[in-house]
């Protein structure tokens, strides 16, 4: 004997996902970028203020365009393909970074690493002056403009410096390290 199941109540059904209905026979087009902001008086129903994209300051325009590019909406399918390639590349860099560390890990002191020995501490002192004069301000500017990058980089530098100081005090700095 089969029992007929009644449909779930309306509050328990998933909402339908579809574009809004067409207006005046024209198909609906999704706005891909930066629409105007309006303010309406709720009592009178009158438009009280309007801010078009052309009126926005340069940094607000760049921020809005950056958000649209980050979400994959700015250039359509091409933008989404580029974002997917960037995500795959980032995953590969993370996996390769762990692989390189595994090959150079401290327990492998007696064996030779496939990718060579890690650079000695203080290797930045041997960089040419022009590289330091160009690289340090660019890195500081990037850290200022991208705070999450700047905070994590600063944290990494503080931890690395603290570990270097501890290794120097204990006298167990790796061979070839700058003291």
Secondary structure, 3 states (H helix, E strand, C coil): CCCCCCCCCHHHCCCCCCCCCCECCECCCCCCCCCCEEEECCCCCCEEEEECHHHCCHHHHHHHHHHHHHHCCCCCHHHHHHHHHHHHHHHHHHHHHHHHHHHHCHHHCCCCCCCCCCCCCCHHHHCCHHHHHHHHHHHHHHHHHCHHHHHHHHHHHHHHHHHHHHHHHHCCCCCCCCC
